[in-house]
């Protein structure tokens, strides 16, 4: 029910808003992370490092998300600040 409302009301009107509050992540964040963080991520962390367990845990969690193309991210999404193509203009 919540996801249906999110898709129907919030996501469809996202591009029509004048301003969006900063978010910790939007509905596409984990799907985009699944694309950029590959199984090679844990291979790049030596098994004897304390960070190896965390990298392995993160990759295991990301298996639940279908990777998406960055073309599917709206130009006004905060995620665009990380992958490029943001529609925001900066002065400076």
C-alpha positions in Angstrom: 0.0 0.0 0.0 2.8 2.5 0.9 4.8 1.6 -2.1 1.8 2.0 -4.4 1.1 5.4 -2.9 4.8 6.3 -3.3 4.8 5.4 -6.9 1.4 6.9 -7.7 1.7 10.2 -5.8 5.3 11.1 -5.0 7.4 9.6 -7.8 5.0 10.7 -10.6 4.9 14.3 -9.4 8.6 14.5 -8.5 9.5 16.4 -11.7 6.6 18.8 -11.3 7.7 20.3 -7.9 9.5 23.6 -7.5 11.7 22.2 -4.7 12.3 19.0 -3.0 13.7 18.7 0.5 17.0 17.0 0.9 16.7 13.2 1.4 18.8 10.6 2.8 17.9 8.4 -0.2 15.0 8.1 -2.6 13.3 5.0 -3.9 16.0 4.3 -6.5 19.1 4.7 -4.3 19.7 1.1 -3.4 19.0 -0.1 -6.9 21.6 2.4 -8.2 24.1 1.3 -5.6 23.5 -2.3 -6.7 24.7 -1.3 -10.1 27.8 0.5 -9.1 28.9 -1.9 -6.3 29.8 -5.2 -7.9 31.0 -8.5 -6.5 34.5 -7.3 -7.3 34.1 -4.8 -4.4 34.6 -7.5 -1.8 37.4 -9.0 -3.8 39.2 -5.6 -3.7 39.2 -5.7 0.1 41.7 -8.2 1.5 40.1 -11.0 3.6 42.3 -10.2 6.6 41.1 -6.5 6.8 38.3 -5.7 9.3 36.4 -4.0 6.5 36.1 -7.2 4.5 33.1 -8.4 6.6 31.3 -5.1 6.1 31.9 -5.2 2.3 30.7 -8.8 2.2 27.6 -7.9 4.2 26.8 -4.9 2.0 27.0 -6.9 -1.2 24.9 -9.7 0.3 22.2 -7.0 1.2 22.4 -5.4 -2.3 21.5 -8.8 -4.0 17.9 -8.0 -3.0 17.8 -4.9 -5.4 17.7 -5.0 -9.1 20.4 -2.9 -10.6 19.1 0.1 -12.7 20.6 2.3 -15.2 21.5 5.9 -14.2 19.2 6.9 -17.1 16.2 5.9 -14.9 17.1 8.5 -12.3 15.1 11.7 -12.6 17.2 14.9 -13.2 16.0 16.4 -10.0 16.9 13.4 -7.8 19.6 13.9 -5.2 21.3 10.8 -6.6 22.1 12.8 -9.8 24.6 14.7 -7.7 26.6 11.5 -7.5 26.1 10.0 -11.0 26.0 13.2 -13.0 23.3 14.8 -15.1 21.6 16.9 -12.4 19.2 19.6 -13.5 20.3 21.9 -10.7 22.2 25.0 -11.5 24.9 26.3 -9.2 26.3 29.8 -8.9 29.8 30.3 -8.2 
